[in-house]
Amino acid sequence: MNITHVKKREIQAPLAKCLLEGFINHFGKEETLFALKEIINVDALKSARELAKEYGSSMQDLAKIVRDVWAADDAMEMDFIEESDQKLEFKVTRCRYVDAYRENDMQELGVYLSCNRDIAFAPAFNSDFQLLRNKTLMAGDDCCDFCFVKK
């Protein structure tokens, strides 16, 4: 059975909430969020390397991953602005990842579990890539403004 990326996050959200609330109660919020960021970054690096191995590591390959993996199962509504060898720029205007964390009253934790991993993902996918992003839906903005650039 093939479970989409967004469906995995929807399934994981209630358990993640339970675990993270327990860790926050036991270790404190600052310590838990620091550890969570580090752990999620390691997972993002692993995911980036696996996807680069499976799809390739060009900007066009990344665009395919965005469409076929991240946005599969109607996970995101996106407006693509630029697709070239040097840049992949798009805006996400609706996101089921955000919905999953909001439904579980864990939007702040969703930033750590989902959004922050994108920053670590880019250079692990291709060491010449960088993600520039100023806004996220998870943080309450009107969109996520993804701009992957080749350094």
URCORGI-V180794 format. One record per residue. N is the residue number from 1. RES is the residue in one small letter. PHI is phi in whole degrees, 0 to 359 (NA if undefined). OMEGA is omega as a letter, one per 40 degrees, with the letter a starting at -180 (* if undefined). D_FIRST is the distance of its C-alpha to the first C-alpha in whole Angstrom. Layout:
N/RES/PHI/OMEGA/D_FIRST, N/RES/PHI/OMEGA/D_FIRST
//
This chain:
1/m/NA/a/0, 2/n/261/i/4, 3/i/253/a/6, 4/t/291/i/10, 5/h/304/a/13, 6/v/292/i/15, 7/k/296/i/12, 8/k/301/i/12, 9/r/296/i/16, 10/e/297/i/16, 11/i/290/a/15, 12/q/286/a/17, 13/a/306/a/20, 14/p/298/i/21, 15/l/292/i/21, 16/a/301/i/22, 17/k/299/i/25, 18/c/302/a/26, 19/l/297/a/26, 20/l/292/i/28, 21/e/297/i/31, 22/g/297/i/31, 23/f/296/i/32, 24/i/297/i/34, 25/n/295/a/36, 26/h/275/a/37, 27/f/255/a/37, 28/g/98/a/38, 29/k/293/a/37, 30/e/300/a/38, 31/e/297/a/37, 32/t/295/a/33, 33/l/293/i/33, 34/f/297/i/34, 35/a/296/i/32, 36/l/300/i/29, 37/k/300/i/30, 38/e/296/a/30, 39/i/295/a/27, 40/i/294/i/25, 41/n/298/i/27, 42/v/298/i/26, 43/d/295/i/22, 44/a/296/i/23, 45/l/298/i/25, 46/k/298/i/22, 47/s/299/a/20, 48/a/300/a/22, 49/r/295/i/23, 50/e/294/i/20, 51/l/293/i/19, 52/a/296/i/23, 53/k/293/a/22, 54/e/283/a/19, 55/y/256/a/21, 56/g/103/a/24, 57/s/231/i/27, 58/s/274/i/29, 59/m/296/i/29, 60/q/293/i/28, 61/d/295/i/24, 62/l/297/i/24, 63/a/300/i/25, 64/k/296/i/22, 65/i/297/i/20, 66/v/303/a/21, 67/r/287/a/20, 68/d/270/a/17, 69/v/249/a/15, 70/w/294/a/18, 71/a/261/i/18, 72/a/301/i/15, 73/d/65/i/14, 74/d/57/a/18, 75/a/286/a/18, 76/m/215/i/22, 77/e/257/a/25, 78/m/229/i/27, 79/d/242/i/30, 80/f/277/a/30, 81/i/256/i/34, 82/e/211/i/34, 83/e/227/i/32, 84/s/214/i/34, 85/d/292/a/34, 86/q/258/a/36, 87/k/205/i/34, 88/l/232/a/31, 89/e/236/i/32, 90/f/204/i/30, 91/k/243/i/30, 92/v/260/a/28, 93/t/252/i/29, 94/r/212/a/26, 95/c/215/i/23, 96/r/289/i/21, 97/y/297/i/21, 98/v/299/a/24, 99/d/303/a/24, 100/a/298/a/21, 101/y/285/i/24, 102/r/296/a/27, 103/e/300/i/25, 104/n/259/i/25, 105/d/52/a/29, 106/m/218/a/28, 107/q/300/i/29, 108/e/298/i/31, 109/l/291/i/28, 110/g/299/i/26, 111/v/301/a/28, 112/y/287/a/28, 113/l/284/a/24, 114/s/236/a/23, 115/c/294/a/26, 116/n/296/a/28, 117/r/294/a/26, 118/d/298/a/26, 119/i/295/i/30, 120/a/290/a/29, 121/f/299/a/26, 122/a/306/a/28, 123/p/288/i/31, 124/a/283/i/28, 125/f/291/i/26, 126/n/208/a/30, 127/s/299/i/33, 128/d/269/a/35, 129/f/261/i/33, 130/q/220/i/33, 131/l/256/i/32, 132/l/251/i/35, 133/r/208/a/34, 134/n/250/a/36, 135/k/225/i/34, 136/t/221/i/31, 137/l/298/a/30, 138/m/299/i/29, 139/a/273/i/33, 140/g/97/i/34, 141/d/285/a/35, 142/d/280/i/34, 143/c/195/i/32, 144/c/253/a/30, 145/d/254/a/32, 146/f/281/i/31, 147/c/217/i/33, 148/f/274/a/32, 149/v/234/i/35, 150/k/269/a/36, 151/k/289/*/39
//
